[in-house]
Amino acid sequence: TLDVYRIHDAAEPRELHGRNVGDSLGDMAFVCAQGAEESYGNSLVSYWQVDVDAAFGQYGYCLYIGGENKCYGGTGKQVGRESAMGLDGGEKLGQCSNNSRVGSWFSIPDDGECKDGQEVGQNCSWGNAKRIRTVNASCILHDRGLLDMCEKEIGHAPFAKSAEIFAKALETNDPTKGGCPDISEEPLDLVSVLI
């Protein structure tokens, strides 16, 4: 079972198929880049657990375009993997290595999802996906101090302390343990004001 994270807009569906995700260390390649506040300050972060077949394929680029998840590249039904930013010197850009210095990115193909009762690895590459939590990125960036830690770790891979802050913020909603509160899943009620 992989623990993976997805940084996304509130309008995007909270689903894994046709999406890119990363482990906590891999996501730091995005978050700790300059301009993280502008890029992710108004975003959400979802934490998922998913079973995958470890026979990883080539990483594909998956985007949310025109209301749909679309992937480009990859290797069919296989979950794709690469080292964050293609770094770390691993075989096939991290497809076949543990990527311990920079973390991993994964592409989750539509066609690879296991159907009910189908075992991962039996003509499918992933299944049993469970979204654990979704929080506001601003809580992680500001309230938990991720932006400050990123500044300290830039140029000194791995971003281990940053990844720890990121993961803890999503493990619990208890702020005394580094957690961020869950976002409301309820749709906003429209309020009419009569004058």
Phi, psi and chi 1 to 4 in degrees:
 res  aa     phi    psi   chi1   chi2   chi3   chi4
   1 THR       -  129.6  -58.5      -      -      -
   2 LEU   -98.3  141.0  -71.5  178.2      -      -
   3 ASP   -95.8  117.8  -69.1  -40.0      -      -
   4 VAL  -131.9  161.8  -66.1      -      -      -
   5 TYR  -132.9  147.5  -54.5   88.0      -      -
   6 ARG  -133.2  123.4  169.7  104.1 -171.8  118.1
   7 ILE   -94.2  126.7  -58.4  168.3      -      -
   8 HIS  -152.3  164.8   55.8   91.3      -      -
   9 ASP   -78.6  153.2 -174.6  -82.2      -      -
  10 ALA   -62.2  -27.4      -      -      -      -
  11 ALA   -78.7  -17.3      -      -      -      -
  12 GLU   -73.4  145.5  -66.9  179.8   36.4      -
  13 PRO   -65.9  145.4   17.8  -24.3      -      -
  14 ARG   -90.4   79.1  -68.7  179.9 -178.1   89.4
  15 GLU  -146.2  161.6   57.5 -165.2   19.5      -
  16 LEU   -99.8  -29.0  -81.0 -170.7      -      -
  17 HIS   -62.6  134.6   69.6   85.2      -      -
  18 GLY    70.8   30.3      -      -      -      -
  19 ARG  -128.6  157.9  -55.9  -55.6  -54.7  178.2
  20 ASN  -100.8  141.7  -67.9  132.0      -      -
  21 VAL  -139.2  170.5  -65.0      -      -      -
  22 GLY  -143.2  160.5      -      -      -      -
  23 ASP   -76.9  174.4   60.1   21.5      -      -
  24 SER   -61.8  -39.6   60.6      -      -      -
  25 LEU   -70.6  -40.0 -170.4   55.6      -      -
  26 GLY   -63.3  -37.6      -      -      -      -
  27 ASP   -68.7  -19.1  -92.4   -2.8      -      -
  28 MET   -67.7  -21.8  -67.3  -52.5   95.1      -
  29 ALA   -62.3  -31.7      -      -      -      -
  30 PHE   -83.6  -53.8  -78.6  119.3      -      -
  31 VAL   -65.0  -39.2  177.0      -      -      -
  32 CYS   -84.2    0.0  -71.5      -      -      -
  33 ALA   -70.1  153.9      -      -      -      -
  34 GLN   -59.5  140.8  -70.0 -177.4   -1.2      -
  35 GLY    88.7   13.1      -      -      -      -
  36 ALA   -59.2  -39.1      -      -      -      -
  37 GLU   -60.7  -46.0  169.7   58.6   26.8      -
  38 GLU   -67.0  -38.2  -66.8   81.6   24.5      -
  39 SER   -77.4  -37.1  -61.5      -      -      -
  40 TYR  -123.7   -3.3  -53.8  114.8      -      -
  41 GLY   -56.0  -33.2      -      -      -      -
  42 ASN  -103.0   11.5  -65.8  -40.4      -      -
  43 SER   -89.1  174.5  -63.1      -      -      -
  44 LEU  -112.8  158.7  -57.5  175.9      -      -
  45 VAL  -128.4  127.4 -177.4      -      -      -
  46 SER  -112.0  138.9  -69.3      -      -      -
  47 TYR  -106.2  127.7  164.1   35.0      -      -
  48 TRP  -125.1  152.7  -67.8   80.3      -      -
  49 GLN  -119.9  134.2  -69.0 -178.0  -27.1      -
  50 VAL  -147.6  139.8   59.5      -      -      -
  51 ASP   -85.6  133.2  -65.4  -26.3      -      -
  52 VAL  -133.4  152.9  -59.8      -      -      -
  53 ASP   -78.9  126.0 -175.6  -15.6      -      -
  54 ALA   -76.5    4.5      -      -      -      -
  55 ALA   -84.6   74.8      -      -      -      -
  56 PHE   -69.0  146.8  -65.2  108.5      -      -
  57 GLY  -102.9 -170.3      -      -      -      -
  58 GLN   -70.0  140.0 -179.0 -180.0   -2.2      -
  59 TYR   -65.8  136.2 -179.1   76.9      -      -
  60 GLY  -115.1  155.5      -      -      -      -
  61 TYR   -94.8  117.1  -65.8   97.5      -      -
  62 CYS  -113.4  133.8  -57.8      -      -      -
  63 LEU  -133.0  158.1  -54.1  167.1      -      -
  64 TYR  -103.2  106.2 -178.2   68.3      -      -
  65 ILE  -129.6  129.1  -58.8  173.1      -      -
  66 GLY    55.9   36.9      -      -      -      -
  67 GLY    80.7    9.2      -      -      -      -
  68 GLU  -132.5  150.5  -66.8 -177.7   71.8      -
  69 ASN   -85.1  129.1  -63.2  -23.0      -      -
  70 LYS  -135.0  134.0  -64.5 -177.1 -178.9 -174.2
  71 CYS  -113.8  143.9  -69.6      -      -      -
  72 TYR  -124.0  132.7  -57.7   92.6      -      -
  73 GLY    82.1 -154.6      -      -      -      -
  74 GLY    85.3 -172.6      -      -      -      -
  75 THR  -131.0   69.4   36.3      -      -      -
  76 GLY    61.0 -121.7      -      -      -      -
  77 LYS   -80.5  -13.9  -69.1 -177.1  178.2 -174.7
  78 GLN   -73.2  140.5  -70.6  176.2  -69.3      -
  79 VAL   -66.3  128.6  171.2      -      -      -
  80 GLY   -86.9  148.9      -      -      -      -
  81 ARG  -143.5  141.1  177.2  172.8   75.4  173.2
  82 GLU  -147.7  160.3   80.7  172.8    9.8      -
  83 SER   -70.2  149.0   58.0      -      -      -
  84 ALA   -53.3  128.7      -      -      -      -
  85 MET    61.3   14.6  -57.5  -84.1 -170.2      -
  86 GLY    69.6   19.3      -      -      -      -
  87 LEU   -94.3 -176.5  -59.0  171.9      -      -
  88 ASP    93.1   -7.2 -153.7   19.9      -      -
  89 GLY    71.0   13.5      -      -      -      -
  90 GLY   -75.0  163.6      -      -      -      -
  91 GLU   -62.1  134.9 -174.2  178.6  -15.6      -
  92 LYS    54.4   45.5  -61.9 -176.6 -179.5  179.6
  93 LEU    58.8   29.9  -64.0  175.8      -      -
  94 GLY    96.0    0.8      -      -      -      -
  95 GLN   -61.6  -35.9  175.2 -176.3  -27.0      -
  96 CYS  -116.7   23.0  -57.4      -      -      -
  97 SER  -133.3  169.2   51.5      -      -      -
  98 ASN   -82.9  -14.0   67.6   13.4      -      -
  99 ASN    56.2   38.0  -52.6  -37.4      -      -
 100 SER   -66.9  -21.5   61.4      -      -      -
 101 ARG   -86.0  -29.1  -70.1  177.2    3.7  134.0
 102 VAL  -126.5   -8.0  -63.3      -      -      -
 103 GLY    85.3  178.5      -      -      -      -
 104 SER  -125.3  150.2  -65.4      -      -      -
 105 TRP  -112.6  147.3  -66.3  -15.6      -      -
 106 PHE  -130.6  143.5  -57.1   91.6      -      -
 107 SER  -112.8  132.0   51.1      -      -      -
 108 ILE  -108.8  101.6  -49.0  -66.7      -      -
 109 PRO   -76.8  142.7   30.6  -34.8      -      -
 110 ASP   -53.4  -49.8  -75.0  -29.7      -      -
 111 ASP   -68.9  -12.1  -65.4  -19.2      -      -
 112 GLY   -90.6   -6.1      -      -      -      -
 113 GLU   -68.2  132.1 -174.5  173.5   10.0      -
 114 CYS   -73.9  140.8  -61.0      -      -      -
 115 LYS   -83.4  166.3  -53.7  -59.1  178.7 -141.8
 116 ASP   -51.8  128.5  -73.2  -19.4      -      -
 117 GLY    84.1   -8.2      -      -      -      -
 118 GLN   -87.8  132.6 -168.3  176.0   13.2      -
 119 GLU   -83.1  136.7 -170.4  175.4  -37.2      -
 120 VAL   -57.2  130.6  172.3      -      -      -
 121 GLY   100.4  -10.7      -      -      -      -
 122 GLN  -104.9   80.6  -58.2  -61.8  -46.6      -
 123 ASN    65.1   22.3  -67.3  -38.3      -      -
 124 CYS  -154.4  157.9   61.6      -      -      -
 125 SER  -116.8   -8.8   61.9      -      -      -
 126 TRP  -157.7  153.9   66.8  -82.2      -      -
 127 GLY  -174.4 -176.5      -      -      -      -
 128 ASN    54.3   37.8  -56.7  -43.8      -      -
 129 ALA   -71.7  132.2      -      -      -      -
 130 LYS  -134.8  121.1 -178.7  179.1  178.3 -171.9
 131 ARG   -80.0  121.2 -176.4  169.6   54.5   88.5
 132 ILE   -85.4  -49.6  -53.7  -59.5      -      -
 133 ARG  -154.9  158.7  -52.7 -172.6   58.6 -126.2
 134 THR  -135.4  131.4  -60.8      -      -      -
 135 VAL  -133.2  165.7  -55.2      -      -      -
 136 ASN   -76.3  132.0  -76.4  -53.6      -      -
 137 ALA   -60.5  -32.3      -      -      -      -
 138 SER   -60.4  -32.2   60.7      -      -      -
 139 CYS   -63.9  -45.7  174.8      -      -      -
 140 ILE   -67.2  -46.2  -57.5  170.8      -      -
 141 LEU   -65.3  -46.1  -66.0  171.1      -      -
 142 HIS  -101.3  -59.1  -61.4  -68.8      -      -
 143 ASP   -64.5  -33.5  -58.5  -14.6      -      -
 144 ARG   -98.4   -3.3  -59.4  -59.0  162.3 -105.6
 145 GLY    82.2   21.0      -      -      -      -
 146 LEU   -63.7  -42.3 -177.7   58.0      -      -
 147 LEU   -59.7  -42.7  -77.6  178.8      -      -
 148 ASP   -62.9  -42.6  -68.5  -22.4      -      -
 149 MET   -67.8  -38.5 -175.5   55.2   67.4      -
 150 CYS   -58.2  -43.7  -76.0      -      -      -
 151 GLU   -59.0  -38.5  -76.8 -176.9   27.8      -
 152 LYS   -70.5  -31.4  -67.9  175.4 -174.1  172.6
 153 GLU   -96.1   -8.8  -69.7 -168.8  -56.2      -
 154 ILE   -57.7  131.3  -70.7 -137.2      -      -
 155 GLY    85.3    2.4      -      -      -      -
 156 HIS  -132.6   61.0  -53.0  -74.1      -      -
 157 ALA   -60.7  147.5      -      -      -      -
 158 PRO   -83.6  163.8   29.8  -32.8      -      -
 159 PHE   -86.3   54.7  -65.4  106.6      -      -
 160 ALA   -62.8  -44.2      -      -      -      -
 161 LYS   -69.7  -36.9  -68.6  178.1 -178.1  175.1
 162 SER   -64.5  -44.9  -62.9      -      -      -
 163 ALA   -62.0  -35.7      -      -      -      -
 164 GLU   -65.9  -43.5 -176.4  179.0  -20.3      -
 165 ILE   -60.6  -46.3  -70.2  169.6      -      -
 166 PHE   -58.5  -50.8 -174.7   77.1      -      -
 167 ALA   -65.7  -43.2      -      -      -      -
 168 LYS   -62.1  -37.3  -81.1 -174.7  178.6  179.4
 169 ALA   -62.2  -24.0      -      -      -      -
 170 LEU  -103.4   -9.3  -73.6  142.3      -      -
 171 GLU   -75.8  -31.6  -75.2  173.8    7.3      -
 172 THR  -148.2  160.2  177.7      -      -      -
 173 ASN   -97.6    6.6   62.6    5.6      -      -
 174 ASP   -83.3  111.4 -176.2  -14.3      -      -
 175 PRO   -64.7  -23.8   17.9  -25.5      -      -
 176 THR   -71.5  -14.7   65.4      -      -      -
 177 LYS  -108.9   14.4  -65.2  179.8 -179.4  176.4
 178 GLY    87.9    7.8      -      -      -      -
 179 GLY   -84.0  160.7      -      -      -      -
 180 CYS  -114.0  151.3  -73.2      -      -      -
 181 PRO   -70.7  147.9   21.1  -27.8      -      -
 182 ASP   -65.8  147.3  -64.9  -69.6      -      -
 183 ILE   -79.9  157.4   64.4  154.4      -      -
 184 SER   -73.1  133.8  171.7      -      -      -
 185 GLU   -94.1   -2.8  -64.7  -65.4  -29.7      -
 186 GLU   -78.0  137.3  -61.0  -64.4  -41.2      -
 187 PRO   -65.9  147.2   18.8  -24.8      -      -
 188 LEU   -68.2  135.5  -64.7  175.9      -      -
 189 ASP   -80.3  139.7  -68.4  -31.3      -      -
 190 LEU   -84.0  132.1  -63.4  176.0      -      -
 191 VAL  -113.7  129.7  177.5      -      -      -
 192 SER   -99.1  136.4  -62.0      -      -      -
 193 VAL  -116.2  121.2  178.2      -      -      -
 194 LEU  -100.3  133.6  -60.4  174.2      -      -
 195 ILE  -110.5      -  -61.1  179.5      -      -
